[in-house]
Amino acid sequence: MKYATEVINLLAAYPGREFRMAQIIRHITKGRDVSPTQRNAVRIGVFRVLDHLRGSGQVEQRKGATTSATYLWNPKLLHEVGENCNVNCHNTGGTVAPTVFVGT
């Protein structure tokens, strides 16, 4: 999938925040003016990525009206690890969780 990294990085950075398709496309094209043909190609690629992420349960789609929808990273995924979620998975700065040594 061509745009999977960009979509995952954007949505996972803000779990629970809703994004419209236009916002995701603007993020991928870096705000540049692109032709309608290029914008449509990006939209189709992003839709395919979002469809796969929805199928795996990582992204939720919320329908607004008949033609609009928003997408958000499933915030429930962050808290299904267990009791020590803050110790094991919510490290900051990309550090590895500390190991506890028992014994002498």
Secondary structure by P-SEA (a helix, b strand, c coil): ccaaaaaaaaaaacccccccaaaaaaaaaccccccaaaaaaaaaaaaaaaaaaaaaccbbbbbccccccccccccccccccccccccccccccccccbbbbccc
